[in-house]
Amino acid sequence: MLWRAMRLPSLRLVLLCVLYFVQGLPFGFQATALPVYLREQGTSLAALGFIGVLALPWGLKATWAPLVDRYHSPRWGKRRSWILPMQAGLTATCAAAALFTSPDALPLLMGLVLVMNFFAATQDIAVDGYAVDTLRPNELGLGNAIQVVGYKLGMLTGGGLLVWASKYIGWPGLFLAMSALCLGAFLVTLVARTESAPPQPTAASPEAPASEPAVTWAVFKAHLWTVVRRPGTGWLLLFVGTYKFGETMADVLYKPFLLDSGIPSWQIGQWVGTWGNAASILGSVTGGVLATRMPVLGALALTASLRVFPLVGRWWLATHGVSDEGVISVTLCEEFVGGALTTVMFAFIMSRVDSTIGATHYTLLASIEVWGKAPAAPLAGWLADPKHGLGLGYAFVFLLGAALSVAFLALLVPIARQRQPAPPHLAPAS
């Protein structure tokens, strides 16, 4: 029976993949499809730079993460008490968005995307907690890979496949398809067993530990204060908060640049949203292998260095003209290396998490990453826009993004000098 079968390790990992897939849908739409849609409606580059505001819930979710850890319904369980309502909310908001795709309804559409991100971000906290509860030591590597791949498959679908399909089903059909996928995940979660797996013995504690109590505000504040006082915390926060700044500056303008260069939106969805996300998934798997086979800082240095080359490639396209071969090559290379870097960075963050407040602490660091790159999008739009900004153009912003990515490599020096704390029990990547 499905309820009992979902307790099998392989099917528990499938459930994790489904949950992260759903969370990737709205962000994939926002990151890839929405800039193209708004540019088609005549939105300025300066205004496009503020699309990142719609991801605000991902930056703020650390403020309510302890609530998700602490409160739940005994009937539905600690994690399903949050996952099911969030999935229901995603289903409803995606369906509602299908009613507001006309140009005069853009404010309502943007508001719905913001609400989608709130539901997805809150679900992310609960799903991270579910992973902490259920993944056993011998499942950590596979579980982390499945989480990353599941999320990116959701991004690929929301920002690639459905954008390509919008050529035939229109933008309302795109939102209805997203709603149907969220409803399917809701039904799977409804019948799946999501309670915690029995605690497993560890080297430090040969006997299986008792179930951990819910994280209280007092425990959260005490451990957070310990983390803040840890030597090198400032360098850590700067490192996590800036590693995607230059890349984000280039990313937010890349799709509008392709559209302004004469490439149709459906083809952008295919090349960037579909093929690009597939390359990113392959890069994420490669990053996981690198983080396993070599020191994590060495893997960070390698992938962060390689990222510079496709970012320079975007500048080359802007100065020497686009071609099908050039766009595809630069896109696939950037997505592959970016995916590898993201996975390696997640592994690095995991090594710095306090296991006592694992899910909450990881959420806090993930929020720092979101806040760190948030100013990059409006800055890029203001620098490039000829009417509402400095008018420096696409090429300048692409080159600046590459230069900032090179500057980030200097932060590896103080980070490498820090003494790494003992590995935590688990704090999986989103």
FENCOR-V529878 format. One record per pair of residues at least 4 apart in sequence whose C-alpha atoms are under 8 Angstrom apart, sorted by the first residue. I is the first residue (numbers start at 1). J is the second residue. If there is no record, write none. Layout:
I/J  I/J
//
This chain:
1/5  2/6  2/191  2/192  3/7  3/191  3/192  3/193  4/8  4/192  4/193  5/11  6/11  6/12  6/15  6/192  6/193  7/11  7/12  7/193  7/194  8/12  9/13  10/14  11/15  12/16  13/17  13/143  13/146  14/18  15/19  15/188  15/189  15/192  16/20  16/127  16/131  16/146  16/147  16/150  17/21  17/146  17/147  17/149  17/150  17/151  18/22  18/150  18/185  19/23  19/127  19/150  19/185  20/24  20/124  20/127  20/147  20/148  20/150  20/151  20/154  20/430  21/25  21/150  21/151  21/152  21/153  21/154  21/155  22/26  22/120  22/151  22/154  22/181  22/182  22/185  23/27  23/120  23/121  23/123  23/124  23/151  23/154  24/28  24/150  24/151  24/152  24/153  24/154  24/155  24/158  25/29  25/151  25/154  25/155  25/156  25/157  25/158  25/159  25/178  26/30  26/113  26/116  26/117  26/120  26/155  26/158  27/31  27/55  27/117  27/155  27/158  27/159  28/32  28/33  28/154  28/155  28/156  28/157  28/158  28/159  28/160  29/33  29/34  29/155  29/158  29/159  29/160  30/34  30/35  30/51  30/113  30/159  31/35  31/159  31/252  32/36  32/159  32/160  32/255  32/269  32/272  32/273  33/37  33/158  33/159  33/160  33/163  33/269  33/273  34/38  35/39  35/48  35/51  35/252  35/255  35/256  36/40  36/255  36/256  36/259  36/265  37/41  38/42  38/43  38/48  39/43  39/44  39/45  39/48  39/256  41/103  43/47  43/48  44/48  44/385  44/388  45/49  45/253  45/256  45/381  45/382  45/384  45/385  46/50  46/378  46/380  46/381  46/382  46/384  46/385  46/388  46/389  47/51  47/378  47/381  48/252  48/378  48/381  49/252  49/377  49/378  49/379  49/380  49/381  49/382  50/377  50/378  51/55  51/377  52/56  52/374  52/377  52/378  53/374  54/110  54/113  54/114  54/117  55/59  55/114  55/117  56/60  56/114  56/117  57/61  57/114  57/117  57/118  57/121  58/117  58/118  58/121  58/367  58/370  59/366  59/367  59/368  59/369  59/370  59/371  60/64  60/367  61/65  61/121  61/122  61/125  61/363  61/364  61/367  62/66  62/360  62/363  62/364  62/367  64/68  65/69  65/122  65/125  65/360  65/363  66/70  66/215  66/216  66/217  66/220  66/360  67/71  68/72  68/82  68/122  68/125  68/126  69/78  69/126  69/129  69/214  69/215  69/360  70/214  70/215  70/216  71/78  72/76  72/77  72/78  72/79  72/81  72/82  73/77  73/78  73/81  74/78  76/80  76/81  77/81  77/194  77/195  78/82  78/195  79/83  79/126  79/127  79/129  79/130  79/194  79/195  80/84  80/126  80/189  80/194  81/85  82/86  82/122  82/123  82/126  83/87  83/123  83/126  83/127  83/189  84/88  84/186  84/189  84/190  85/89  86/90  86/119  86/120  86/122  86/123  87/91  87/119  87/120  87/123  87/182  87/183  87/185  87/186  88/92  88/182  88/183  88/186  89/93  89/116  89/119  90/94  90/116  90/119  90/120  90/179  90/182  91/95  91/178  91/179  91/180  91/182  91/183  92/96  92/179  93/97  93/112  93/113  93/115  93/116  93/179  94/98  94/112  94/116  94/175  94/176  94/178  94/179  95/99  95/175  95/176  95/178  95/179  96/100  96/112  97/101  97/109  97/112  97/113  97/172  97/175  98/171  98/172  98/173  98/174  98/175  98/176  99/172  100/105  100/106  100/108  100/109  101/105  101/106  101/109  101/171  101/172  102/106  105/109  106/110  107/111  108/112  109/113  110/114  111/115  112/116  113/117  114/118  115/119  116/120  117/121  118/122  119/123  120/124  121/125  122/126  123/127  124/128  124/430  125/129  125/359  125/360  125/363  126/130  127/131  128/132  128/359  128/427  128/428  128/429  128/430  129/133  129/359  130/134  130/194  130/195  130/196  131/135  131/428  132/358  132/359  132/426  132/427  132/428  133/195  133/196  133/197  134/195  134/196  134/197  134/198  135/139  135/140  135/143  135/197  136/140  136/200  139/143  140/144  140/426  141/145  141/288  142/146  143/147  144/148  144/428  144/429  145/149  145/284  145/285  145/288  146/150  147/151  147/429  147/430  148/152  148/281  148/284  148/343  148/429  148/430  149/153  149/281  149/284  149/285  150/154  151/155  151/430  152/156  152/277  152/280  152/281  153/157  153/277  153/278  153/281  154/158  155/159  155/160  155/273  155/277  156/160  156/161  156/273  156/274  156/277  156/278  157/161  157/162  157/273  157/274  158/162  158/163  158/178  159/163  159/269  159/273  159/274  160/164  160/269  160/270  160/272  160/273  160/274  160/277  161/165  161/269  161/270  161/273  161/274  162/166  162/174  162/177  163/167  163/174  163/266  163/269  163/270  163/273  164/266  164/267  164/269  164/270  165/169  165/170  165/174  165/266  166/170  166/171  166/173  166/174  166/266  167/266  169/173  169/174  170/174  171/175  172/176  173/177  174/178  175/179  176/180  177/181  178/182  179/183  180/184  181/185  182/186  183/187  184/188  185/189  186/190  187/191  188/192  189/193  189/194  199/208  199/209  199/210  199/211  200/207  200/208  200/209  201/205  201/206  201/207  201/208  201/209  202/206  202/207  202/208  205/209  215/219  215/220  215/357  216/220  217/221  218/222  219/223  220/224  220/357  221/225  222/226  223/227  223/354  223/356  223/357  224/228  224/361  225/229  226/230  227/233  227/354  228/233  229/233  231/418  232/236  232/415  232/418  233/237  234/238  235/239  235/411  235/414  235/415  236/240  236/415  237/241  237/365  237/368  238/242  239/243  239/408  239/411  239/412  239/415  240/365  240/368  240/369  240/372  241/245  241/368  241/369  241/370  241/371  241/372  241/373  242/369  242/372  242/373  242/408  243/405  243/408  244/248  244/369  244/372  244/373  244/405  245/249  245/372  245/373  245/374  245/376  245/401  245/404  245/405  246/250  246/376  246/400  246/401  246/402  246/403  246/404  246/405  247/251  247/311  247/401  247/402  247/405  248/252  248/373  248/376  248/377  248/401  249/253  249/376  249/377  249/379  249/380  249/397  249/398  249/401  250/254  250/311  250/314  250/380  250/397  250/398  250/401  251/255  252/256  252/377  252/380  252/381  253/257  253/380  253/381  253/394  254/258  254/314  255/259  255/268  256/260  257/261  257/394  258/262  258/263  258/268  259/263  259/264  259/265  259/268  261/322  263/267  263/268  264/268  265/269  266/270  267/271  268/272  268/273  269/273  269/274  270/274  270/275  271/275  271/276  271/328  271/331  272/276  272/277  272/331  272/332  273/277  274/278  275/279  275/332  276/280  276/331  276/332  276/335  276/336  277/281  277/335  278/282  279/283  279/332  279/333  279/335  279/336  279/339  280/284  280/332  280/335  280/336  280/337  280/338  280/339  280/340  281/285  281/336  281/339  282/286  282/336  282/339  283/287  283/335  283/336  283/337  283/338  283/339  283/340  284/288  284/336  284/339  284/340  284/341  284/342  284/343  285/289  285/340  285/343  286/290  286/340  287/291  287/299  287/339  287/340  287/341  287/342  287/343  287/344  288/292  288/340  288/343  288/344  289/293  290/294  290/296  290/299  290/344  291/295  291/296  291/299  291/344  291/347  292/296  294/298  294/299  295/299  296/300  296/344  296/347  296/348  297/301  297/348  297/412  297/416  298/302  299/303  299/344  300/304  300/341  300/344  300/345  301/305  301/409  301/412  302/306  303/307  303/337  303/338  303/340  303/341  304/308  304/341  304/405  304/409  305/309  305/406  305/409  306/310  306/337  307/311  307/334  307/337  307/338  307/341  307/405  308/312  308/402  308/403  308/405  308/406  309/313  309/334  310/314  310/330  310/331  310/333  310/334  311/315  311/334  311/398  311/399  311/401  311/402  312/316  312/398  312/399  312/402  313/317  313/330  314/318  314/330  314/395  314/398  315/319  315/394  315/395  315/396  315/398  315/399  316/320  316/321  316/395  317/321  317/322  317/326  317/327  318/322  318/394  318/395  319/395  322/326  322/327  323/327  324/328  325/329  326/330  327/331  328/332  329/333  330/334  331/335  332/336  333/337  334/338  335/339  336/340  337/341  338/342  339/343  340/344  341/345  342/346  343/347  343/429  344/348  345/349  346/350  346/428  346/429  347/351  347/429  348/352  349/353  349/362  349/365  350/362  350/424  350/426  350/427  350/428  350/429  351/420  351/421  351/422  351/423  351/424  352/420  352/421  352/423  352/424  353/358  353/361  353/362  353/424  353/427  354/358  354/361  354/424  355/424  355/425  355/426  355/427  357/361  358/362  358/426  358/427  359/363  359/427  359/428  360/364  361/365  362/366  362/427  362/428  362/429  363/367  364/368  365/369  366/370  367/371  368/372  369/373  370/374  371/375  373/377  375/379  376/380  377/381  378/382  379/383  380/384  380/397  381/385  381/389  382/388  382/389  382/390  382/391  383/389  383/390  383/391  383/392  383/393  383/397  384/389  384/390  384/391  384/392  384/393  384/394  384/396  384/397  385/389  385/390  385/391  385/392  385/393  386/390  386/391  386/392  386/393  387/391  392/396  392/397  393/397  394/398  395/399  396/400  397/401  398/402  399/403  400/404  401/405  402/406  403/407  404/408  405/409  406/410  407/411  408/412  411/415  412/416  413/417  414/418
//
